[in-house]
Amino acid sequence: MIVALLPGRGIVGTPVKDNYMNNKIFVGNLSFDTTENDLNDLFAAHGTVTETNLMMDRETGRPRGFGFVTMSSDEEAQKAIAALNGKDVGGRALTVNVAKPREERPPGGGGRRGPGGSGGGGGRRERY
């Protein structure tokens, strides 16, 4: 019997698990007073936390109310999700689930558009 291996597919006809790990967890509906240490402590009760990342607003430097926690294994991540999803922390019911890979976005950012649908200004103007 001949077995063929294809890049990204493994043995022909057998899908290979995506490279994206299931041990990265999205945590939403966090109190704006939550710190990365708080997030780490909350999840450490359910396994080994390898990384915490609390998302901050670029302009204000304040928390955005969500973050990501990476556990050392998929099993620990599932255990933490089961224990913490919907749990009341700081007066808020947490949303806890497996993080999805970030979608590719076109470069350039989304400029603000006016009622006419055209992008407005930006850039430098030459002085005469």
KEBATOR-616949 format. One record per residue: residue in one letter; z, x, y of N, C-alpha, C in turn. Coordinates in pm, whole numbers, plus 50000, padded with zeros to 5 digits. Layout:
N
AZXYZXYZXY;...
***
This chain:
128
M500005008449882500005000050000500005008850123;I499165005850218499065013450343499795005750452;V500645012850525501375006750635500875012850764;A500485004750859499985009750987501065007951093;L501205017951175502145017251288501355016651417;L501685007151499501035005751629502075007751739;P501685014451849502645016451958503195003152008;G504495002352017505134990352069505224978751971;R504624980151853504634969251756505324972951626;G505504985951601506114990151475505144987551362;I505644982651251504784979351138503944967451177;V502654968151149501734957551190502264943851150;G502244934651246502684921051220504174919051235;T504924929751256506374928651273506734932351416;P507104922651499507444926051637508674935051643;V508644944651733509754953751753510584948451868;K511894949451856512794945051962512444952252091;D512394944952201512104951152330513074962452356;N512634971952437513494983052474514654978552561;Y514574966552616515634961652702516834957852617;M517964963752647519174961652568519834948352604;N520514942652507521244930352530522694933052568;N523024945352603524394948452639524584948952790;K523534945852866523664944653011523854929953045;I524904927053121525314913353147525184910053295;F524624898353325524594893053461525874885053482;V526514887153596527724879653630527494873253767;G527464859953769527204852853894528374844153936;N528284839054058529284830354120530614837554138;L530534850554169531744858354194532294855254334;S533584856154346534214855054477533734866854561;F533584864754691533134875454778534214886054798;D535414883454749536504893254754536534902254632;T535694899454533535674907254408535174921454434;T535834931254373535414945254382534844949654247;E534214961454245533714966754119534864969454023;N536004973654076537184975853990537644962753926;D537644951854004538014938753950537074934853836;L535784937053859534774933653759534974942053633;N535224954853651535464963853538536684959353459;D537784956353528539024952153461538824939153383;L538074929853442537834916853380537104918553246;F536094927353243535294929053122535894938853024;A536724948153071537334958152983538234951852878;A538734939852905539574932752808538764928352686;H537414929352695536544924452587535714935652524;G535964948152562535224959352505535144970852604;T534334980552570534174992452655533094990152759;V533484991052885532544989452996531965003153029;T530645004253027530025017153060529555017753205;E529325005953267528865005853406529124992253468;T529494992253595529564979753673528764981953799;N528104971453843527284972353963527394959154039;L528134959254146528314947454230527234947954338;M526434937654348525334937554444525844934854584;M525404943154678525854942254817524674938654907;D524964931555015523954928155114523634940755195;R522384944255206521984956455278522344956055426;E522214944555488522444943555631523924943055667;T524714935655591526124933755627527064942755549;G526614947855434527474956055349528504948055271;R528384934755277529324926055206528754922255069;P529634919054973529154914854840528284902454848;R527314901554757526394890154752526844879454653;G527934881954579528444871654488527944872854346;F527254883854314526844885954175526764900854147;G526724904054019526644917953979526254919253834;F526314931553784525934934453647526984943253583;V527224940953456528164948953378527434953253252;T527554966153219526954971153096528084974552999;M528024968652881529014971152777528444981752682;S529294987752599528834998552512528004993652393;S528074980852359527264975752247526874961152272;D525844956952201525414943052210526524933452165;E527264937452062528334928852008529434926752113;E529824937552181530844936252285530344927652400;A529064929052432528484920952539528544906152502;Q528174902752378528214888852334529634883352335;K530574891652295531984887652296532454884652439;A532094893252533532474891252673531814878752732;I530544876752699529834864952749530514852252699;A530824851952570531474840052511532834837452575;A533564848152606534904846452661534914843152810;L533914847952884534004846953031533054836853095;N532014832553026531094822953088531834809853115;G531824805653240532504793253281533964795253315;K534514807153292535924809753321536164809553472;D537284803553512537654802953652538294816253694;V537654823153786538174835653840538084834853992;G539234835554058539244834654204538774821254256;G539024810654179538634797254223537164794054198;R536464802454123535044800054095534784801153945;A533944792253894533554792753752532424802953739;L532674813753666531684824353652530484819953570;T529334825353605528124824253525527934837953462;V528024838553329527934851353259526914849853146;N525854858153149524854857853043524134871253034;V523284872652934522524884952917521584886553036;A521614898453096520734901053211519294901753165;K518414896153245516994896653215516384908553287;P515324914353231514674925453300514164921053437;R514244930153532513774927053667512264925453663;E511784914853727510344912353730509694921653830;E508494926053795507734934653886507304926254005;R507464932254123507034925454245506014934254315;P505074928054385504104936254456504794944254567;P504314956354596504944964354701504754958154838;G505604961954931505444957355069506454947155112;G507174941355022508194931555061507574918755110;G508394908955124507914895955171508204894355318;G507184895955398507374894055543507664879555574;R508314877255681508594863455721507334857455781;R507054845655739505834839355786506154827155870;G505394825455972505594814156063504934801756010;P504954790956089504384778256045502904779256013;G502174788456076500744789556052500414797055926;G501424802955861501184809755736500814824455753;S500674828955876500314843055892501564851255915;G501514863355866502644872455886502734876256032;G503884879156078504024882356220504364896856241;G503724902756334504034915756392504604926456304;G505734931656347506274943656285505524955456342;G505724967156289504984978856332505204982756477;R504644994156515504784999156652503594995356736;R503814993856863502724991356957502565003657044;E501335006557073501055017757161501355013757304;R501935022857380502175020057522501035025857603;Y500565018257697499465023057783499975025857920;
***
